[in-house]
Amino acid sequence: MKNNGLPAYVRCALALLGAMLLCGCLGFPESVTPVQGFDSDRYLGKWYEIARLDHSFERGLDRVTAEYTLREDGGLRVVNRGFLTEENRWKQSVGRAYFVSSSDQGYLKVSFFRPFYSSYVVFELDKKGYQYAFVSGPNTAYLWLLSRTPQVDPGLIEHFVSRASSLGFDTSELIYPQHQGVGASPPTGP
């Protein structure tokens, strides 16, 4: 039987493909385990990007921050900012994040381009003070070290590199964005 000129099996295949595209980036590397006992209230606020693997959406950015606030629908509002040094201007993206399983697990889905979501997995966290977080995406090509301060102890970076490397991330490709002496002051509004 046909509908809109397409056979039923083609419509089903297209629907399945669409569902796979919408959900396909919500996994995470087999080696990574989301932290348990995650407290989103303590995670709120500003985080500084200390290290990352390169991606086009962050290429050339320094002074990168992520700020998390609560949304009325129970999710998190995410504002990512960074300074494009070569263009002497700020770049900002606003997204939303929601817990995939439960709110006490560091496993969220985040979207900057609805309806497409990607995984955001906190796999190590300073649970005492929420001062640093190791974050993965859907595979080992996505990795971040976030901190509450723009500078961290070199021992934390060594631990991050060692831990991420043992989990299969290519830490030889890490980028360490600058946070001081780069560009103008960041924008204050969303």
C-alpha positions, -999 to +999 in steps of 0.1 A: +000+000+000+013+035-008+009+068+011+022+101-003+037+081-031+060+060-009+055+023-002+049+013+034+082-004+038+100+028+026+081+049+051+090+025+079+126+025+069+127+063+068+110+064+102+135+040+117+164+059+102+151+092+116+147+076+151+183+062+149+196+097+139+177+113+168+188+088+194+221+076+178+243+100+197+230+092+232+254+063+239+289+066+254+322+048+252+321+013+267+350+022+289+332+051+305+308+049+334+287+079+344+292+090+380+265+080+405+253+104+432+253+133+408+238+165+422+226+189+395+222+217+420+259+216+429+268+213+392+250+246+383+271+277+377+302+285+356+328+260+345+360+267+327+373+244+299+408+233+308+413+207+281+394+193+252+397+173+220+393+193+189+359+197+171+347+222+145+322+238+169+351+248+193+379+253+168+401+283+175+383+292+208+401+303+240+386+314+273+359+288+269+333+285+296+300+266+301+274+279+324+245+257+337+212+270+351+179+253+359+151+253+333+115+255+343+109+221+327+134+204+350+163+204+325+194+225+324+201+256+303+236+255+289+254+286+277+288+279+261+311+309+254+345+312+239+367+338+223+377+334+186+412+348+189+418+351+151+386+371+146+388+390+179+352+382+188+331+361+212+311+331+201+282+318+221+258+288+219+228+282+241+214+247+245+194+225+268+202+193+287+181+166+302+189+135+323+188+103+303+183+078+331+179+095+365+189+129+380+215+113+403+235+099+374+259+121+355+244+110+321+226+137+302+216+145+266+223+179+254+211+198+223+222+230+207+204+222+175+170+207+183+158+181+178+192+165+177+207+155+210+241+141+220+253+125+251+271+144+279+286+120+304+304+130+336+327+101+343+347+116+371+337+144+394+351+161+425+321+150+446+334+168+477+336+203+462+324+200+426+356+217+416+364+196+385+346+172+361+358+148+334+332+147+306+328+125+275+304+126+246+290+097+226+324+082+217+361+087+225+364+116+201+347+138+226+365+147+258+366+177+282+382+186+315+361+213+332+370+233+364+355+259+385+386+280+381+405+290+349+438+276+362+442+241+378+470+223+396+492+204+371+485+172+391+449+174+381+458+176+344+482+147+348+454+126+364+430+136+337+454+126+309+462+093+326+426+084+333+413+094+299+442+076+281+434+044+301+398+047+289+408+049+252+409+086+245+437+100+224+451+124+249+480+133+225+455+155+207+443+175+237+440+213+233+445+235+263+426+268+258+441+300+272+421+319+298+443+349+305+452+379+283+431+368+254+406+393+239+380+415+254+357+408+284+331+382+277+295+392+270+274+393+302+240+384+288+227+352+273 
